[in-house]
């Protein structure tokens, strides 16, 4: 079993991380999961939350608002809709996302209402985790 795996985190704006890690805690849409070296292949969608990585360079945390994570035998790649280092995120940043999501939920059709309201709830839970 390998001690580390490759981890990559990218958003549409930039690459935020690319280094070796021992584990990645992923806020999956169907529940949180931890990827480690030699994990079974998996693709999952992300919900808004905190993505945490541990490795030889220490622990790091990133706020993600959605996207996808792909786990392979070589490593874990996260393609985030938006991603920021947790240390750089202010409560006001998350409040702005909550406001946008609430407006979208208010304008959502009946078919999309549940999904829009879930996004608002996930962002509000994330707000509680961000100092």
Residue frames relative to the residue before (quaternion, step in Angstrom):
aa qw qx qy qz dx dy dz
X 1.0000 0.0000 0.0000 0.0000 0.00 0.00 0.00
X 0.4402 -0.6969 0.5058 0.2543 3.56 -0.92 0.93
X 0.4837 -0.6735 0.4815 0.2838 3.56 -1.17 0.62
X 0.8000 0.1246 -0.0481 0.5850 3.58 1.10 -0.70
X 0.1746 -0.7422 0.6330 0.1340 3.52 -1.37 0.19
X 0.5700 -0.5820 0.4548 0.3599 3.56 -1.25 0.36
X 0.0801 -0.7750 0.6260 0.0330 3.57 -1.04 0.85
X 0.0008 0.7806 -0.6243 0.0301 3.56 -0.92 0.97
X 0.0387 -0.7708 0.6359 0.0013 3.55 -0.99 0.93
X 0.0635 0.7959 -0.5961 0.0848 3.56 -0.67 1.15
X 0.1453 -0.7317 0.6580 0.1025 3.48 -1.29 0.59
X 0.6946 -0.4605 0.3057 0.4605 3.62 -1.14 0.14
X 0.6756 0.5166 -0.2906 0.4384 3.58 1.12 -0.62
X 0.8143 -0.1346 0.1640 0.5403 3.59 0.93 -0.90
X 0.4987 -0.5763 0.5365 0.3624 3.52 -1.40 0.07
X 0.2439 -0.8019 0.5335 0.1136 3.56 -0.69 1.11
X 0.8164 0.0030 0.0433 0.5758 3.58 1.04 -0.69
X 0.1369 0.7437 -0.6493 0.0816 3.50 -1.24 0.66
X 0.4135 0.6822 -0.4995 0.3378 3.58 -0.15 1.31
X 0.6094 -0.5516 0.4254 0.3786 3.58 -1.31 0.14
X 0.0315 -0.7942 0.6065 -0.0191 3.56 -1.02 0.89
X 0.4230 -0.6772 0.5337 0.2786 3.54 -1.32 0.25
X 0.8021 -0.0340 0.0086 0.5962 3.60 1.20 -0.46
X 0.1414 -0.7497 0.6416 0.0793 3.53 -1.31 0.56
X 0.1840 -0.7613 0.6143 0.0957 3.58 -0.72 1.10
X 0.1262 -0.8359 0.5339 -0.0162 3.53 -0.51 1.29
X 0.3134 -0.7299 0.5705 0.2088 3.60 -0.89 0.92
X 0.0867 -0.8379 0.5387 0.0117 3.58 0.19 1.28
X 0.6046 -0.5797 0.4095 0.3615 3.56 -1.14 0.62
X 0.7400 0.3703 -0.2143 0.5191 3.59 1.11 -0.64
X 0.7619 -0.2672 0.1588 0.5682 3.58 1.28 0.22
X 0.5825 -0.5844 0.4351 0.3602 3.54 -1.21 0.48
X 0.0024 0.7863 -0.6178 -0.0017 3.55 -1.18 0.62
X 0.2768 -0.7406 0.5880 0.1707 3.55 -1.24 0.45
X 0.2007 -0.7621 0.6079 0.0970 3.54 -0.83 1.09
X 0.0302 -0.7762 0.6296 -0.0133 3.55 -1.02 0.90
X 0.6993 -0.4432 0.3147 0.4643 3.60 -1.19 0.25
X 0.8299 0.1759 -0.1848 0.4962 3.56 -1.10 0.88
X 0.2823 0.7544 -0.5310 0.2631 3.61 1.17 0.57
X 0.5592 -0.5823 0.4622 0.3668 3.57 -1.13 0.56
X 0.5707 -0.6032 0.4230 0.3627 3.62 -1.02 0.71
X 0.1086 0.7867 -0.5916 0.1391 3.54 -0.98 0.93
X 0.0922 -0.7370 0.6636 0.0896 3.54 -1.21 0.61
X 0.0395 0.7989 -0.5979 0.0515 3.57 -0.91 0.93
X 0.4308 -0.6413 0.5540 0.3102 3.53 -1.23 0.44
X 0.3865 -0.7162 0.5390 0.2172 3.54 -1.23 0.55
X 0.2367 -0.6931 0.6520 0.1963 3.51 -1.31 0.45
X 0.6355 -0.4927 0.3817 0.4558 3.62 -1.15 0.24
X 0.3432 0.7291 -0.5339 0.2562 3.55 -0.86 0.95
X 0.5683 -0.5726 0.4672 0.3617 3.51 -1.35 -0.25
X 0.2214 -0.7467 0.6207 0.0907 3.53 -0.84 1.13
X 0.0773 -0.8147 0.5747 0.0065 3.60 -0.63 1.10
X 0.0777 -0.7877 0.6105 0.0273 3.55 -0.99 0.89
X 0.1157 -0.7631 0.6332 0.0569 3.54 -1.17 0.73
X 0.2152 0.7800 -0.5667 0.1555 3.53 -1.03 0.77
X 0.7808 -0.3378 0.2440 0.4655 3.55 -1.30 -0.19
X 0.6862 0.4685 -0.2780 0.4819 3.60 1.15 -0.57
X 0.6546 -0.4906 0.3142 0.4817 3.60 1.27 0.06
X 0.6107 -0.5403 0.4361 0.3808 3.51 -1.36 -0.22
X 0.0325 -0.7750 0.6311 -0.0023 3.55 -1.09 0.80
X 0.1278 -0.7871 0.6002 0.0614 3.55 -1.19 0.60
X 0.1002 -0.7860 0.6100 0.0055 3.53 -1.09 0.87
X 0.3389 -0.6902 0.5967 0.2296 3.55 -1.15 0.68
X 0.0368 -0.7759 0.6298 0.0055 3.57 -0.91 0.97
X 0.3128 -0.7727 0.5257 0.1693 3.57 -1.06 0.73
X 0.7589 -0.2087 0.1465 0.5991 3.58 1.28 -0.09
X 0.3631 0.7224 -0.5438 0.2248 3.55 -1.30 -0.02
X 0.5156 -0.6181 0.4972 0.3239 3.53 -1.20 -0.68
X 0.1445 -0.7407 0.6452 0.1191 3.54 -1.27 0.50
X 0.1028 -0.7745 0.6224 0.0465 3.54 -0.99 0.91
X 0.1242 -0.7742 0.6195 0.0371 3.53 -0.78 1.10
X 0.0099 0.7809 -0.6236 0.0345 3.56 -0.85 1.03
X 0.6844 -0.4537 0.3474 0.4528 3.56 -1.25 -0.03
X 0.6646 0.5078 -0.3033 0.4565 3.61 1.19 -0.44
X 0.7713 -0.2807 0.2079 0.5321 3.58 1.11 -0.58
X 0.5008 -0.6269 0.5101 0.3098 3.52 -1.35 -0.36
X 0.0849 -0.7747 0.6263 0.0211 3.55 -0.91 1.01
X 0.1052 -0.7810 0.6145 0.0380 3.55 -0.90 0.97
X 0.1157 -0.7604 0.6384 0.0297 3.53 -0.84 1.11
X 0.0754 -0.8512 0.5192 -0.0144 3.56 -0.12 1.33
X 0.5344 -0.5948 0.4902 0.3469 3.55 -1.14 0.67
X 0.7421 -0.0831 0.0737 0.6611 3.53 1.03 -0.95
X 0.0452 0.7906 -0.6091 0.0437 3.56 -1.04 0.76
X 0.0166 0.7786 -0.6252 0.0517 3.53 -1.07 0.85
X 0.5344 -0.5762 0.4878 0.3802 3.56 -1.14 0.53
X 0.5533 -0.6373 0.4203 0.3334 3.59 -0.86 0.94
X 0.6361 0.5519 -0.3299 0.4266 3.59 0.98 -0.79
X 0.7003 0.4680 -0.2630 0.4705 3.61 1.16 -0.54
X 0.6085 0.5877 -0.3416 0.4094 3.60 1.25 -0.26
X 0.1882 -0.7569 0.6194 0.0895 3.53 -1.01 0.93
X 0.6524 -0.5162 0.3833 0.4013 3.55 -1.21 0.43
X 0.6226 0.5564 -0.3352 0.4364 3.57 1.05 -0.77
X 0.5943 0.5624 -0.3650 0.4442 3.62 1.10 -0.62
X 0.6918 0.4519 -0.2710 0.4937 3.57 0.92 -0.92
X 0.6019 0.5582 -0.3592 0.4440 3.61 1.03 -0.73
X 0.6437 0.5171 -0.3228 0.4627 3.60 1.00 -0.80
X 0.6452 0.5070 -0.3177 0.4752 3.60 1.01 -0.78
X 0.6302 0.5263 -0.3310 0.4651 3.59 1.02 -0.80
X 0.6492 0.5221 -0.3153 0.4545 3.59 0.93 -0.89
X 0.6514 0.5059 -0.3094 0.4733 3.59 0.95 -0.86
X 0.6740 0.4960 -0.2938 0.4619 3.58 0.93 -0.91
X 0.6335 0.5246 -0.3327 0.4612 3.59 1.04 -0.73
X 0.6388 0.5155 -0.3219 0.4718 3.57 1.01 -0.80
X 0.6576 0.4993 -0.3039 0.4754 3.58 0.98 -0.85
X 0.6446 0.5164 -0.3244 0.4610 3.59 1.00 -0.78
X 0.6432 0.5324 -0.3174 0.4496 3.56 1.05 -0.75
X 0.7320 0.4053 -0.2159 0.5033 3.56 1.13 -0.70
X 0.4804 0.7015 -0.4232 0.3130 3.60 1.27 -0.13
X 0.5078 -0.6151 0.5098 0.3222 3.52 -1.21 0.62
X 0.6965 -0.4726 0.3280 0.4289 3.56 -1.24 0.31
X 0.6494 0.5353 -0.3145 0.4390 3.59 1.02 -0.80
X 0.7559 0.3819 -0.1909 0.4962 3.58 1.04 -0.79
X 0.4248 0.7481 -0.4401 0.2571 3.60 1.24 -0.17
X 0.6677 0.5088 -0.3132 0.4440 3.61 0.83 -0.94
X 0.6604 0.5041 -0.3045 0.4659 3.57 0.93 -0.89
X 0.6649 0.5022 -0.3011 0.4637 3.58 0.94 -0.87
X 0.6696 0.4879 -0.3007 0.4723 3.59 0.97 -0.79
X 0.6053 0.5398 -0.3503 0.4684 3.59 1.11 -0.63
X 0.6283 0.5270 -0.3329 0.4654 3.59 1.00 -0.80
X 0.6354 0.5183 -0.3302 0.4676 3.60 0.95 -0.83
X 0.6707 0.5000 -0.2980 0.4598 3.60 0.88 -0.93
X 0.6511 0.5093 -0.3151 0.4662 3.60 0.97 -0.84
X 0.6626 0.4927 -0.3050 0.4746 3.60 0.96 -0.82
X 0.6393 0.5082 -0.3328 0.4715 3.61 1.01 -0.71
X 0.6318 0.5075 -0.3298 0.4843 3.61 1.05 -0.70
X 0.6289 0.5187 -0.3299 0.4761 3.58 1.04 -0.76
X 0.6121 0.5607 -0.3475 0.4361 3.60 0.99 -0.80
X 0.6426 0.5252 -0.3199 0.4570 3.59 1.02 -0.77
X 0.6864 0.4826 -0.2775 0.4679 3.62 1.14 -0.60
X 0.6708 0.4637 -0.2896 0.5012 3.59 1.24 -0.38
X 0.4169 -0.7313 0.4870 0.2330 3.58 -0.72 1.07
